[in-house]
Amino acid sequence: METNRIKVLAEQYKEAMTAFLRDLIAIPGESCTEELVIHRIAKEMKQVGFDKVVVDPMGNVLGYMGTGEKIIGFDAHIDTVGIGERSNWTFDPYLGYETEEEIGGRGASDQLGGIVSSVYGAKIMKDLDLIPEGYQVLVTGTVQEEDCDGLCWQYIIQEDKVRPEFVVITEPTDGNIYRGQRGRMEIRVEVKGISCHGSAPERGDNAIYKMAEIISEVKELNNRLHTDAFLGKGTLTVSQSFYNSPSRCAVADMSAISIDRRLTAGETYEMALEEIRNLPSVQKYNAQVTMYTYDSPSWTKLVYPTDCYFPAWVVPEEHPATQAVVASYTDLYGTPFVDKWTFSTNGVSIMGRFGIPCVGFGPGKECEAHAPNEKTWKADLVKCAAVYAEIPSLYAKGDK
């Protein structure tokens, strides 16, 4: 009977969830500019009956249901990427569109749908008195994830002093349940040269030619990286290139590249840096290999610097957090498929840095993330809100 009531309520809230999501899509909110999106979420939280709503100094919104000491979190980053090449969109990315089944717009899947379902999942918990004694539910709308995944949770845990028992990450999961992801890091390789007039290049030392050798060895290194049975293979790719030269008719005296390094289980940032430092051409040309630092101010102007290192993480399938999410889905909709994300999430901090278990289940599809003509599905919003509503009570049963 309880599962039927949850499903009925979730369906009844479909229209309200649709309106909320369309409002959020209409507000541009790229990383570091999310202020109006945060205020709109706080307004909805208050309207649906959250017991406490706080916007922290970084600009994250934290909504609480219940008063217990143990916390179960539901996280949604609410910043989006930009729209990219406008001609690739067949509709206005902020005006969006709506059909009987779909909602389109930038952020529809990645991942404004997640905050919508988690807010209404919490409302269903309150409507049906599903928050177990001794617990409270925390729904977070977090900022700057697209620029620096997990930074928001570094702040929430270390500065807000909030530490949940476990967190449901509401990034899109294609209707599946995810219990891990590869990590990543951002690496810079820089090599120096000596400039001279381009008419006599032998007088100088061309940094771009040196970097060409390094890039060739970096490309080959990708074939030799560690593989994990669950998360798969570590990878790397050159993502940016830079140079310095006095002019277009001079030899370049500096060349640098950025490397997007995806870390599988068992790989560390020290290991990844050393692999590149040990390349023959890197040693031959005394190239400098470093990790980037992120220090962009949030929309509140707060600066919270961090290394651009985002650890891989895996939660065991038998862990009580995983089992609670699986049990809730099974009660409501049948047996789920349990897998992993391809991309990175705030779990890099929650679980990767701090060891707080994370389980992923969210509306939308991974392939919609960062793509033109992004959309999500109303049925996903309903299903996720329903599954979220039962998770705390099932987790509490396993906690006894």
LOVEX-639155 format. One record per residue (C-alpha): residue in three letters; x, y, z. Coordinates in pm, 1 decimal, always signed. Each point is the difference from the previous one (the first is absolute). Layout:
BEGIN
+-----+----------+----------+----------+
|   r |        u |        v |        w |
+-----+----------+----------+----------+
| ALA |        X |        Y |        Z |
...
+-----+----------+----------+----------+
***
This chain:
BEGIN
+-----+----------+----------+----------+
|   r |        u |        v |        w |
+-----+----------+----------+----------+
| MET |     +0.0 |     +0.0 |     +0.0 |
| GLU |   +283.4 |   +243.0 |    +86.1 |
| THR |   +166.7 |    -44.5 |   -337.3 |
| ASN |   -329.4 |    +66.8 |   -176.1 |
| ARG |    -50.0 |   +321.2 |   +197.6 |
| ILE |   +353.6 |   +113.0 |    -86.9 |
| LYS |    -54.3 |    -64.6 |   -370.8 |
| VAL |   -336.7 |   +174.5 |     -0.3 |
| LEU |   +140.4 |   +309.0 |   +172.6 |
| ALA |   +302.7 |    +14.2 |   -229.6 |
| GLU |   -231.2 |     -8.8 |   -302.0 |
| GLN |   -218.8 |   +270.5 |   +152.2 |
| TYR |   +304.9 |   +225.1 |    +31.4 |
| LYS |   +104.8 |    -45.2 |   -364.4 |
| GLU |   -155.1 |   +330.4 |   -108.1 |
| ALA |   +164.7 |   +190.1 |   +286.5 |
| MET |   +336.3 |   -162.8 |    -74.6 |
| THR |    -32.0 |    +87.1 |   -366.8 |
| ALA |    -72.6 |   +365.3 |    +78.0 |
| PHE |   +290.7 |    +15.2 |   +247.9 |
| LEU |   +243.8 |   -149.1 |   -249.9 |
| ARG |   -107.9 |   +233.8 |   -277.9 |
| ASP |    +50.7 |   +297.2 |   +233.6 |
| LEU |   +353.4 |   -117.1 |    +79.0 |
| ILE |    +86.8 |    -57.7 |   -365.8 |
| ALA |   -109.5 |   +355.6 |    -80.7 |
| ILE |   +264.0 |   +145.4 |   +236.4 |
| PRO |   +354.9 |    -13.8 |   -145.4 |
| GLY |   +223.7 |   -139.8 |   +272.4 |
| GLU |   +347.2 |    -96.2 |   -110.8 |
| SER |   +265.7 |    -64.9 |   +265.1 |
| CYS |    +63.7 |   +304.8 |   +223.3 |
| THR |   -319.8 |   +173.8 |   -121.1 |
| GLU |   -268.3 |   -216.4 |   +165.6 |
| GLU |   -148.4 |   +257.7 |   +240.1 |
| LEU |   -348.3 |    +26.6 |   -153.8 |
| VAL |    -26.4 |   -377.2 |    -39.8 |
| ILE |    +86.1 |    -47.8 |   +367.8 |
| HIS |   -262.3 |   +253.2 |   +107.7 |
| ARG |   -264.1 |   -172.5 |   -215.5 |
| ILE |    +80.2 |   -337.0 |   +158.8 |
| ALA |    -10.3 |   +146.6 |   +351.5 |
| LYS |   -342.2 |   +146.8 |    -77.5 |
| GLU |   -133.5 |   -340.8 |   -112.3 |
| MET |   +143.4 |   -173.6 |   +304.9 |
| LYS |   -177.4 |   +242.7 |   +230.5 |
| GLN |   -326.6 |    -28.2 |   -192.3 |
| VAL |    -11.1 |   -380.9 |    +19.8 |
| GLY |    +70.0 |     -3.2 |   +375.0 |
| PHE |   +369.0 |    -55.8 |    +70.0 |
| ASP |    +70.4 |    +47.0 |   +369.7 |
| LYS |   +314.1 |   +208.2 |    -59.1 |
| VAL |   +153.0 |   +158.2 |   -311.8 |
| VAL |   +350.4 |   +147.4 |     +8.7 |
| VAL |   +221.0 |   +160.6 |   -264.5 |
| ASP |   +357.1 |    -46.5 |   +120.3 |
| PRO |   +288.9 |   +246.5 |    -51.7 |
| MET |   +112.8 |   -177.6 |   -318.3 |
| GLY |   -351.7 |    +32.0 |   -145.1 |
| ASN |   -124.7 |   -359.8 |    +31.7 |
| VAL |   -362.5 |    -41.6 |   +109.3 |
| LEU |    -64.2 |   -257.7 |   +273.6 |
| GLY |   -356.0 |   -105.7 |    +76.5 |
| TYR |    -81.6 |   -215.3 |   +302.4 |
| MET |   -297.8 |   -223.7 |    +75.4 |
| GLY |    -23.2 |   -147.8 |   +347.3 |
| THR |   +202.5 |    +66.6 |   +313.3 |
| GLY |   +200.8 |   -316.8 |    +73.6 |
| GLU |   +376.4 |     -1.2 |    +42.4 |
| LYS |    +74.0 |   -250.9 |   -276.3 |
| ILE |     -9.9 |   +151.4 |   -350.2 |
| ILE |    -85.1 |   -161.6 |   -333.7 |
| GLY |    +96.3 |   +231.0 |   -283.9 |
| PHE |   -135.3 |    +49.4 |   -351.5 |
| ASP |   +238.9 |   +207.3 |   -209.6 |
| ALA |    -60.2 |   +182.8 |   -328.2 |
| HIS |   +246.7 |   +242.2 |   -150.8 |
| ILE |   -204.2 |   +282.5 |   -148.3 |
| ASP |   +255.0 |   +175.9 |   -220.1 |
| THR |     +1.3 |    -77.0 |   -371.1 |
| VAL |   +247.2 |    +21.0 |   -284.0 |
| GLY |    -50.6 |   +264.1 |   -268.1 |
| ILE |   -200.3 |    -53.7 |   -314.8 |
| GLY |   +297.7 |    -39.3 |   -236.6 |
| GLU |    -66.6 |    +56.8 |   -368.7 |
| ARG |   -350.0 |   +148.5 |    -11.7 |
| SER |    -65.8 |   -123.9 |   -353.9 |
| ASN |     +8.6 |   -359.1 |   +128.4 |
| TRP |   -316.3 |    +61.4 |   +203.6 |
| THR |   -338.2 |    -49.2 |   -163.8 |
| PHE |   -172.9 |   +194.8 |   +279.9 |
| ASP |    +86.1 |   +277.8 |   +243.1 |
| PRO |   +210.4 |   -168.9 |   +273.0 |
| TYR |   -143.1 |   +221.2 |   +277.7 |
| LEU |   -358.1 |    +33.1 |   -120.8 |
| GLY |     +4.9 |   -375.0 |    -52.6 |
| TYR |   -301.8 |   -204.9 |    -98.9 |
| GLU |   -251.7 |   -240.6 |   +148.9 |
| THR |   -197.1 |   -291.3 |   -144.0 |
| GLU |   -213.5 |   -261.8 |   +170.7 |
| GLU |   +315.4 |   -201.8 |    +71.0 |
| GLU |   +304.0 |   +228.8 |    -20.3 |
| ILE |   +147.5 |   +323.7 |   +131.0 |
| GLY |   +277.5 |   +161.9 |   -202.1 |
| GLY |   +257.8 |   +261.1 |    +92.1 |
| ARG |   +353.2 |    +51.7 |   +122.9 |
| GLY |    +35.8 |   -187.5 |   +328.6 |
| ALA |   -312.0 |   -213.7 |    -45.7 |
| SER |   +198.1 |   -321.4 |    +55.5 |
| ASP |   +329.2 |   +140.1 |   +132.2 |
| GLN |   -126.9 |    +47.0 |   +250.0 |
| LEU |   -284.4 |   +224.7 |    +95.6 |
| GLY |   -239.0 |   -292.5 |    -16.4 |
| GLY |   +183.8 |   -148.8 |   +297.5 |
| ILE |    -72.6 |   +290.9 |   +232.2 |
| VAL |   -365.0 |     +0.2 |   -109.4 |
| SER |    -50.0 |   -370.7 |    +76.2 |
| SER |   +187.4 |    +17.8 |   +330.7 |
| VAL |   -199.1 |   +302.8 |   +123.7 |
| TYR |   -326.3 |   -178.4 |    -77.2 |
| GLY |   +130.7 |   -332.6 |   +127.5 |
| ALA |    +57.5 |   +173.7 |   +333.7 |
| LYS |   -349.3 |   +147.8 |    -16.7 |
| ILE |   -146.1 |   -349.1 |    -45.8 |
| MET |   +200.0 |   -117.6 |   +303.2 |
| LYS |   -157.6 |   +276.2 |   +206.7 |
| ASP |   -348.7 |    -55.6 |   -143.3 |
| LEU |     +9.7 |   -369.7 |    +90.7 |
| ASP |   +209.9 |    +26.9 |   +318.1 |
| LEU |   +279.7 |   -211.4 |   -149.9 |
| ILE |   +299.8 |   +164.1 |   +169.0 |
| PRO |   +112.8 |   -250.1 |   +266.4 |
| GLU |    +51.2 |   +100.8 |   +360.8 |
| GLY |   +350.9 |   +128.7 |    +65.6 |
| TYR |    +55.0 |   +105.2 |   -361.4 |
| GLN |    -31.9 |   +311.1 |   -207.3 |
| VAL |    +11.8 |    +33.0 |   -376.9 |
| LEU |   +225.9 |   +256.2 |   -163.0 |
| VAL |    -54.9 |   +115.0 |   -359.5 |
| THR |   +288.6 |   +202.6 |   -139.7 |
| GLY |     +6.7 |   +220.1 |   -307.9 |
| THR |   +374.5 |    +35.6 |    -48.8 |
| VAL |   +206.2 |   +245.9 |   -203.2 |
| GLN |   +313.0 |     -0.9 |   -220.3 |
| GLU |    -10.8 |   -373.5 |    -74.1 |
| GLU |    +44.1 |    +47.2 |   -373.0 |
| ASP |   +316.9 |   +200.3 |    +64.4 |
| CYS |   +132.9 |   -202.5 |   +293.8 |
| ASP |   -197.7 |   -309.9 |    +96.2 |
| GLY |    -13.5 |    -61.8 |   +372.3 |
| LEU |   +127.3 |   +342.5 |   +108.8 |
| CYS |   -345.8 |    +81.1 |   +137.2 |
| TRP |     +9.0 |   -308.7 |   +221.5 |
| GLN |   +351.0 |    +73.7 |   +119.9 |
| TYR |   -152.9 |   +322.1 |   +131.3 |
| ILE |   -317.4 |   -160.0 |   +138.4 |
| ILE |   +193.2 |   -266.5 |   +191.6 |
| GLN |   +300.1 |   +205.7 |   +114.4 |
| GLU |   -155.2 |   +344.6 |    +55.8 |
| ASP |   -376.6 |    -53.7 |    +43.8 |
| LYS |    +86.9 |   -303.5 |   +217.5 |
| VAL |   -271.5 |   -212.7 |   -161.4 |
| ARG |    +78.7 |   -371.6 |    -35.5 |
| PRO |   -277.5 |   -232.8 |   -122.9 |
| GLU |    -18.8 |   -373.8 |    +62.1 |
| PHE |    -15.7 |    -41.6 |   -375.5 |
| VAL |    -97.5 |   +203.5 |   -305.4 |
| VAL |   -215.8 |    -76.4 |   -301.1 |
| ILE |   +150.1 |   +176.6 |   -300.4 |
| THR |   -278.1 |   +103.5 |   -236.3 |
| GLU |   +204.3 |    +35.8 |   -319.3 |
| PRO |   -161.6 |   -175.6 |   -300.5 |
| THR |    +35.0 |   -378.5 |     +9.3 |
| ASP |   -206.1 |   -120.2 |   -300.1 |
| GLY |   -249.1 |   -158.5 |   +241.0 |
| ASN |   +274.5 |   -207.8 |   +165.4 |
| ILE |   +165.3 |    +10.2 |   +341.5 |
| TYR |   +368.4 |    +94.9 |     +1.3 |
| ARG |   +249.7 |    -80.1 |   +274.1 |
| GLY |   +325.4 |   +143.5 |   -129.2 |
| GLN |   +190.2 |   +201.5 |   -255.3 |
| ARG |   +349.8 |    +60.2 |   -123.8 |
| GLY |   +174.7 |   +303.5 |   +141.4 |
| ARG |   +191.1 |   +263.1 |   -189.4 |
| MET |   +269.1 |   +264.7 |    +25.2 |
| GLU |   +119.5 |   +295.2 |   -205.9 |
| ILE |   +369.7 |     +3.3 |    -88.3 |
| ARG |   +218.0 |   +265.9 |   -165.0 |
| VAL |   +323.3 |    -81.3 |   -184.8 |
| GLU |   +221.9 |   +293.9 |    -93.7 |
| VAL |   +328.8 |    +11.9 |   -188.3 |
| LYS |   +228.6 |   +297.4 |    -70.6 |
| GLY |   +187.4 |    +99.6 |   -315.1 |
| ILE |   +198.6 |   +297.2 |   -130.9 |
| SER |   -150.4 |   +240.9 |   -251.7 |
| CYS |   +170.4 |   +138.1 |   -305.3 |
| HIS |   -100.0 |   +140.0 |   -337.3 |
| GLY |   -202.2 |   -245.7 |   -202.5 |
| SER |   +223.1 |    +50.5 |   -301.1 |
| ALA |   +286.1 |   -175.6 |   +180.2 |
| PRO |   -163.7 |   -258.9 |   +229.3 |
| GLU |   +330.7 |   -177.2 |    +62.4 |
| ARG |    +99.1 |   +290.3 |   +226.2 |
| GLY |   -279.6 |    -80.7 |   +243.5 |
| ASP |   -149.5 |   -296.1 |   +182.9 |
| ASN |   -360.7 |    -67.3 |   -101.7 |
| ALA |   -216.7 |    -91.9 |   +300.1 |
| ILE |   -283.9 |   -120.0 |   -224.9 |
| TYR |   +225.6 |   -261.8 |   -161.8 |
| LYS |    +93.0 |   -126.1 |   +347.2 |
| MET |   -364.9 |    -16.7 |    +96.4 |
| ALA |    -77.9 |   -197.6 |   -317.0 |
| GLU |   +224.7 |   -279.3 |   +128.0 |
| ILE |   -158.5 |    +16.6 |   +344.1 |
| ILE |   -353.1 |    -16.3 |   -144.7 |
| SER |    +92.2 |   -309.5 |   -200.3 |
| GLU |   +116.8 |   -176.4 |   +315.6 |
| VAL |   -303.4 |   +118.6 |   +199.3 |
| LYS |   -227.5 |   -144.3 |   -268.0 |
| GLU |   +176.0 |   -336.7 |    +21.4 |
| LEU |    -12.0 |     +3.0 |   +381.1 |
| ASN |   -380.3 |    -16.8 |    -19.7 |
| ASN |    +33.6 |   -357.7 |   -126.2 |
| ARG |   +193.1 |   -111.4 |   +309.2 |
| LEU |   -217.4 |   +126.4 |   +284.5 |
| HIS |   -149.5 |   -210.2 |   +279.7 |
| THR |   -332.8 |   -182.4 |    -42.8 |
| ASP |   -246.1 |    -72.7 |   +282.7 |
| ALA |   -248.9 |   -284.5 |    -36.6 |
| PHE |   -299.4 |   +218.7 |    +92.5 |
| LEU |    +89.1 |   +359.0 |    -91.2 |
| GLY |   +198.4 |    -87.4 |   -310.2 |
| LYS |   +319.6 |   +151.0 |   -137.4 |
| GLY |   +171.0 |   +324.2 |    +95.5 |
| THR |    +33.8 |   +237.3 |   -294.5 |
| LEU |   +162.2 |   +326.0 |    -96.0 |
| THR |    -27.3 |   +245.0 |   -285.2 |
| VAL |   +154.7 |   +333.2 |    -92.3 |
| SER |   -285.1 |   +247.4 |    +41.8 |
| GLN |   +167.5 |   +338.1 |    -57.9 |
| SER |   +321.5 |   +142.7 |   -143.9 |
| PHE |   +170.5 |   +336.2 |    +59.3 |
| TYR |   +312.6 |   +173.6 |   -121.5 |
| ASN |   +201.3 |   +316.5 |    +38.4 |
| SER |   +189.4 |   +168.5 |   -280.7 |
| PRO |   +109.5 |   +358.5 |    -67.5 |
| SER |   -189.7 |     -5.6 |   -330.7 |
| ARG |   -124.9 |   -217.3 |   -285.0 |
| CYS |   +343.5 |    +36.6 |   -160.1 |
| ALA |   +195.9 |   -124.9 |   +300.9 |
| VAL |    +90.1 |   -331.1 |   +158.3 |
| ALA |   -226.2 |    -90.7 |   +293.4 |
| ASP |   +171.8 |    +20.1 |   +337.9 |
| MET |   -270.9 |   -175.7 |   +206.5 |
| SER |   -247.4 |   -277.4 |    -67.3 |
| ALA |   -248.6 |   -155.4 |   +240.5 |
| ILE |   -285.6 |   -247.3 |     -5.4 |
| SER |   -285.9 |    -92.1 |   +233.4 |
| ILE |    -72.3 |   -368.0 |    +56.0 |
| ASP |   -338.0 |   -137.0 |   +105.9 |
| ARG |    +95.4 |   -307.3 |   +202.1 |
| ARG |   -274.8 |   -244.6 |    +99.7 |
| LEU |    +98.8 |   -206.9 |   +303.8 |
| THR |   -130.6 |   -349.1 |    +57.2 |
| ALA |     -0.5 |   -181.7 |   +334.9 |
| GLY |   +355.6 |    -52.1 |   +126.8 |
| GLU |   +142.7 |   +309.8 |   -170.1 |
| THR |   +110.3 |   +310.5 |   +190.4 |
| TYR |    +93.0 |   +349.6 |   -108.0 |
| GLU |   +362.9 |    -63.1 |   +102.3 |
| MET |     +9.1 |   -306.4 |   -223.6 |
| ALA |   -153.2 |   +189.9 |   -292.1 |
| LEU |   +248.0 |   +287.6 |    +29.9 |
| GLU |   +298.3 |   -235.4 |    +24.0 |
| GLU |   -108.7 |   -194.0 |   -308.8 |
| ILE |    +28.2 |   +319.8 |   -202.2 |
| ARG |   +315.6 |   +123.8 |   +173.0 |
| ASN |   +167.8 |   -330.5 |    -88.7 |
| LEU |    -67.9 |    +30.6 |   -373.5 |
| PRO |   +335.4 |    +17.0 |   -186.4 |
| SER |    -81.6 |   +323.9 |   -182.4 |
| VAL |   -122.3 |   +168.5 |   +319.3 |
| GLN |   +331.8 |    -81.2 |   +168.7 |
| LYS |   +202.8 |    +82.7 |   -311.4 |
| TYR |   -144.9 |   +352.7 |    -20.7 |
| ASN |    -37.9 |    +55.2 |   +376.7 |
| ALA |   -372.8 |    +64.2 |    -41.3 |
| GLN |   -195.1 |   +110.0 |   +306.1 |
| VAL |   -294.7 |   -223.3 |    +93.9 |
| THR |   -247.3 |   +146.5 |   +249.0 |
| MET |   -360.5 |    -29.4 |   +114.8 |
| TYR |   -235.9 |   +291.2 |    -54.5 |
| THR |   -161.1 |   +186.7 |   +290.2 |
| TYR |   -358.0 |   +130.4 |     -7.6 |
| ASP |    -59.2 |   +334.4 |   +171.9 |
| SER |   -290.2 |   +168.9 |   -175.6 |
| PRO |   -235.9 |   +193.1 |   +230.5 |
| SER |   -351.3 |   -134.2 |    +52.4 |
| TRP |   -304.2 |   +219.3 |    -67.6 |
| THR |    +31.7 |   +125.0 |   +359.4 |
| LYS |   +363.2 |   +103.2 |    -79.1 |
| LEU |   +139.4 |   -268.3 |   +231.3 |
| VAL |   +328.7 |   -155.0 |   -116.4 |
| TYR |    +74.6 |   -353.0 |   +121.4 |
| PRO |   +311.7 |   -124.0 |   -183.7 |
| THR |    +55.4 |   -368.5 |    -68.9 |
| ASP |   +225.8 |   -223.7 |   -206.5 |
| CYS |   -163.6 |   -122.1 |   -319.2 |
| TYR |     +0.1 |   -357.7 |   +122.4 |
| PHE |   -324.8 |   -195.2 |    +17.7 |
| PRO |    +42.6 |   -356.4 |   +135.4 |
| ALA |   -168.4 |   -310.5 |   -136.3 |
| TRP |   -244.1 |   -174.4 |   +232.4 |
| VAL |   -201.6 |   -319.9 |    +27.8 |
| VAL |   -264.7 |   -100.1 |   +254.8 |
| PRO |    -44.1 |   -378.2 |    +37.7 |
| GLU |   -321.7 |   -146.9 |   -132.2 |
| GLU |    -68.7 |   -154.1 |   +340.8 |
| HIS |    +43.0 |   +330.9 |   +187.6 |
| PRO |   -315.3 |   +106.9 |   +192.2 |
| ALA |    -19.3 |   +323.2 |   -200.9 |
| THR |     +2.1 |   -186.0 |   -331.1 |
| GLN |   -245.0 |   -254.3 |   +133.0 |
| ALA |   -242.7 |   +270.5 |   +119.6 |
| VAL |    -13.5 |   +164.4 |   -342.4 |
| VAL |    -33.5 |   -337.0 |   -175.3 |
| ALA |   -274.0 |   -108.0 |   +243.1 |
| SER |   -197.1 |   +321.4 |    -51.2 |
| TYR |    +15.3 |    -35.1 |   -378.8 |
| THR |    -92.3 |   -369.2 |    +22.5 |
| ASP |   -300.9 |    +69.8 |   +223.5 |
| LEU |   -133.9 |   +257.7 |   -242.6 |
| TYR |   +110.2 |    -97.5 |   -350.3 |
| GLY |   +169.9 |   -341.6 |    -10.1 |
| THR |   +360.2 |   -114.8 |    -14.7 |
| PRO |   +246.5 |   +276.5 |    -95.0 |
| PHE |   +327.0 |    -21.1 |   -193.1 |
| VAL |   +294.9 |    +98.6 |   +220.5 |
| ASP |   +299.2 |   +150.0 |   -178.6 |
| LYS |   +232.9 |   +304.8 |     -3.6 |
| TRP |    +23.4 |   +347.9 |   -152.7 |
| THR |   +217.1 |    +82.8 |   -297.8 |
| PHE |    +41.1 |   +362.4 |   +110.2 |
| SER |    +97.8 |   +162.0 |   +330.3 |
| THR |   -227.3 |   +121.2 |   +283.3 |
| ASN |    +16.8 |   +162.4 |   +343.0 |
| GLY |    +67.6 |   -350.3 |   +130.7 |
| VAL |   +369.6 |    +71.2 |    -61.2 |
| SER |     -7.4 |   +198.0 |   +323.6 |
| ILE |   -283.8 |   -160.3 |   +194.5 |
| MET |   +133.7 |   -353.9 |    -39.0 |
| GLY |   +335.5 |    +52.0 |   -173.8 |
| ARG |   +145.8 |   +248.6 |   +251.4 |
| PHE |   -210.9 |    -53.1 |   +312.0 |
| GLY |   -113.9 |   -362.8 |    -15.6 |
| ILE |   -372.7 |    +75.5 |    +29.2 |
| PRO |   -186.6 |   -262.1 |   -206.9 |
| CYS |   -173.2 |   +123.3 |   -316.5 |
| VAL |   -255.6 |   -169.1 |   -219.6 |
| GLY |   -120.5 |   +145.4 |   -327.2 |
| PHE |   -356.1 |    +11.0 |   -127.4 |
| GLY |   -134.7 |   +294.1 |   -193.8 |
| PRO |   -232.2 |   +106.8 |   -280.6 |
| GLY |   +123.3 |    +30.9 |   -356.3 |
| LYS |   +269.8 |   -160.5 |   -209.7 |
| GLU |   +378.4 |    +40.1 |     +5.0 |
| CYS |    +10.0 |    +58.4 |   -374.8 |
| GLU |   -211.4 |   +316.4 |    +40.8 |
| ALA |   +264.2 |   +162.3 |   +222.3 |
| HIS |   +177.7 |   +297.1 |   -164.3 |
| ALA |   -166.2 |    -79.6 |   -331.7 |
| PRO |   -210.1 |   +233.0 |   -216.1 |
| ASN |   -378.8 |    -51.4 |    +11.8 |
| GLU |    +25.0 |   -136.9 |   +354.3 |
| LYS |   -317.4 |   -151.2 |   +143.1 |
| THR |   -137.7 |   -216.8 |   +276.8 |
| TRP |   -315.5 |   -203.4 |    +54.3 |
| LYS |   -292.4 |    +76.6 |   +229.6 |
| ALA |    -33.2 |   -368.5 |    +85.0 |
| ASP |   +357.4 |     +6.5 |   +132.0 |
| LEU |    -77.1 |   +293.0 |   +229.5 |
| VAL |   -295.4 |   -191.4 |   +144.4 |
| LYS |   +185.4 |   -329.2 |    +35.5 |
| CYS |   +302.1 |   +158.3 |   +170.2 |
| ALA |   -213.3 |   +199.6 |   +245.6 |
| ALA |   -180.7 |   -320.9 |    +95.6 |
| VAL |   +319.6 |   -203.4 |    +46.3 |
| TYR |   +161.4 |   +278.5 |   +204.9 |
| ALA |   -301.9 |    +10.3 |   +232.6 |
| GLU |    +44.3 |   -356.3 |   +123.1 |
| ILE |   +380.5 |     -7.7 |    +29.4 |
| PRO |    +36.0 |   +145.0 |   +356.1 |
| SER |   -240.8 |   -244.3 |   +163.4 |
| LEU |   +160.8 |   -298.5 |   -173.4 |
| TYR |   +348.4 |   +116.2 |    +92.8 |
| ALA |   -104.1 |    +49.2 |   +363.0 |
| LYS |   -132.7 |   -357.1 |    +14.5 |
| GLY |   +338.0 |   -129.1 |   -114.4 |
| ASP |   +175.6 |   +226.2 |   +250.9 |
| LYS |   -160.1 |   -173.5 |   +297.7 |
+-----+----------+----------+----------+
***
